[in-house]
Amino acid sequence: MPKESFLKNRIRSVGFAFKGMFLLLRTEASIQIQFVIALIMTGVGFYFEISPTEWAMQLFAIGMVMGVEGINTAIEKIADYIQPENDPKIGFIKDVSAGAVMIVSLIACIIGVIIYAPKLA
């Protein structure tokens, strides 16, 4: 069987990534909520005409929260597949993964305060 070209392989990989993104958005409530918040904050950014640097900070924060939430979801699905029963070790792994989402979410909120507090004062 001939080896697939690098370009075809990359295109296929991007297709899988888009499939995963849409699966997250369609099936995971936490990502759906975060997506709505991201849309609201994008609208708020346009309303307040934030600077390019503020846009970069805001988009980075949104991407981090949603990206880490996607990784958290994958970890939870793998953990549930490996051990469907209640297991303290699996619980620890899932709690740590959720904690990572909490960390980036808190930092994203702080970034939001840094950007918008002066505009509301």
C-alpha positions in Angstrom: 0.0 0.0 0.0 1.5 3.4 -1.0 2.3 5.8 1.8 -0.1 8.8 2.0 1.4 12.2 1.2 2.3 14.6 4.0 -0.3 17.1 2.8 -3.1 14.6 2.6 -2.2 13.4 6.0 -2.3 16.9 7.5 -5.7 17.6 5.7 -7.1 14.5 7.2 -5.8 15.4 10.7 -7.4 18.8 10.5 -10.7 17.1 9.5 -10.4 14.9 12.6 -9.7 18.0 14.8 -12.8 19.8 13.4 -14.9 16.7 14.0 -13.7 16.6 17.6 -14.4 20.3 18.1 -18.0 19.9 16.8 -18.5 16.7 18.9 -17.5 18.8 22.0 -19.8 21.6 21.1 -22.7 19.3 20.3 -22.4 16.9 23.2 -20.8 18.6 26.2 -22.8 21.0 28.3 -19.8 22.7 29.9 -18.3 23.6 26.5 -21.7 24.8 25.3 -21.9 27.2 28.3 -18.3 28.4 27.7 -19.0 28.9 24.0 -22.0 31.1 24.9 -19.9 33.0 27.4 -17.2 33.4 24.7 -19.8 34.8 22.2 -21.1 37.2 24.9 -17.5 38.4 25.7 -16.8 38.8 22.0 -19.8 41.1 21.7 -18.7 43.0 24.8 -15.3 43.4 23.3 -16.8 45.0 20.2 -19.1 47.2 22.3 -16.2 48.6 24.3 -13.9 48.7 21.3 -11.1 47.0 23.2 -7.5 47.4 21.9 -5.7 44.8 19.8 -3.7 43.8 22.9 -6.9 43.4 24.9 -8.3 41.3 22.0 -5.3 39.1 22.1 -5.6 38.6 25.9 -9.3 37.9 25.7 -9.0 35.5 22.8 -6.1 33.7 24.5 -8.1 33.3 27.7 -11.2 32.0 25.8 -9.0 29.5 23.8 -7.3 28.3 27.0 -10.5 27.7 28.9 -12.2 25.9 26.0 -9.0 24.0 25.1 -8.4 22.8 28.6 -12.1 21.9 29.0 -11.7 19.7 25.9 -8.7 18.0 27.4 -10.6 17.5 30.6 -13.5 16.0 28.8 -11.2 13.6 27.0 -9.5 12.6 30.3 -12.9 12.0 31.9 -14.1 9.8 28.9 -10.9 7.8 29.0 -11.1 7.3 32.8 -14.8 6.2 32.5 -13.8 3.8 29.8 -10.9 2.3 31.7 -12.9 2.1 35.0 -16.6 2.5 34.8 -17.0 1.8 38.5 -16.4 4.3 41.2 -12.7 4.3 41.9 -10.8 6.7 44.2 -7.7 6.7 41.9 -9.9 7.6 38.8 -11.7 10.1 40.9 -8.4 11.8 41.8 -7.4 11.9 38.1 -10.8 13.5 37.2 -10.6 16.0 40.0 -7.1 17.1 39.0 -8.3 17.5 35.4 -11.3 19.6 36.5 -8.9 21.6 38.7 -6.9 22.5 35.7 -10.0 23.9 34.1 -10.7 25.9 37.2 -7.3 27.4 37.2 -7.5 28.6 33.6 -11.1 29.8 34.2 -10.1 31.9 37.2 -7.2 33.4 35.3 -9.6 34.1 32.4 -11.9 36.0 34.8 -9.0 38.0 36.1 -8.1 38.9 32.5 -11.7 40.0 32.0 -11.5 42.2 35.1 -8.2 43.7 33.9 -9.7 44.5 30.5 -13.2 45.7 31.5 -13.0 47.2 35.0 -11.4 50.4 33.7 -14.1 50.7 31.0 -16.9 50.4 33.6 -15.4 52.9 36.1 
